[in-house]
């Protein structure tokens, strides 16, 4: 057995499972280690630790002792975002509107994890109702960056990212509507993937923007992300948007760095020149080119219109999805003499500022006859054009590379950034959600913030065509090896 001082967070998932199978340590020892770390959390990443997970650890240890076959994630400790339902546990999307809500069933992704012997050890902080890019809007308070208490963690999956980066688990789940996995992955120096839309079930995930949202994975390496993603993906009869993930549906050739063609979107790289880290991104592309890649400049004419289209669609869907929180079902009841007063008092008191803003915008666009009512239809038409643009681009390139964000994480106390500038943080991430294609953010560098001397992680996105999830993770691993000086 390993001694009690073993740092289990340093293991890859394969190393961890191999250690269990060879009986170098027990699941109970490892889970107790991670739970102890979660309970010492000073980043406000963890909302609740599930002590019951220790009992699950013992059951898996018994299976190992009996020689019973194990699942693909045997004993792997996983943390889930607070909008992912876990039966008989509180799930409230970090919003006062769902205070005390106990999940009556488990989400499909949680069921799949448990079926493969993973152990859910905690629920993680997030932006209120998954709306935000900083991790500051939670009813539990802001999540702090893994490497600096003075900087944001990114949102909305802030806690899931920081928990992984701080070594509280070996993998975590978030949800990505417009960058909510990739942005915090970038800000905290880890791998974060937004899969192809429809490859992972959304059943049992508290909804924000249904046509955009996808459960994603945080991991220490692309290989670990690939293992977890292989478990949670697949068709689900409870989610009609899911498709059967079949590797035979795509040309899944191994990545050859000598022939890979990388797309550089001219419109995005023109915008990227405004970033204080532009030279770093350029240097990465040059390094990949020196190692055999061909850089191909491509144009996606509508891409700079993605941001307004995204906020129109997301706000409209949010207004619809959150209309169920009315003071009658799910929600703590507020007094009101009439039903209208009940609705008004409940929603005014319990929704956060950012959530109210998006609900109001969404309702304006969905109200017939209003000046903004035509915008939703225009946004959906533009989304169809974006899908076509990306599909055409992948006729000429294998992958598209672009920054995950303009900058490293902003300061936690930075209230000078106006709302438009905050929303611009999503410029590099939302096109992927509109196009339904997969994208992974990987850490490429440590950079001094433009407003601080503290060095923080900087991320790069690798984007593939639909169902190319495995290939972008394979190439992500190749890129990281090249940047480290490997072959």
Secondary structure, 3 states (H helix, E strand, C coil): CCCCCCCHHHCCHHHHHHHHHCCCCCHHHHHHHHHHHHHCCCCCCEEEECCCHHHHHHHHHHHHHHCCCCCCCCCCEEEEECCECCCCCECCCCCHHHCCCECCCCCHHHHHHHHCCCEEEEEECCCHHHCCCCCCCCCCCCCEECCEEEEECCCCCHHHHHHHHCCCCCEEEEEECCCCCHHHHHHHCCEEEECCCCCECCCCECCCCCCCCEEEEEECCHHHHHHHHHHHECCECCECCCCCCCHHHCCCCCCCCCCCEEEEEHHHHHHHCCCCCHHHHHHHHHHHHHCCCEEEEECCCCHHHHHHHHHHHHHHHHHHHHHHCCCCCCCCCCCCCCHHHHHHHHHHHHCCHHHHHHHHHHHHHHCCCCCCCCHHHHHHHHHHHHHHHHHHHCCCCCEEEEECCCCCCCECCCCCCCHHHHHHCCCCCHHHHHHCCCEEEEEEEEEECCCCCCEEEEEEEEECCCCCHHHHHHHHHHHHHHHCCCC
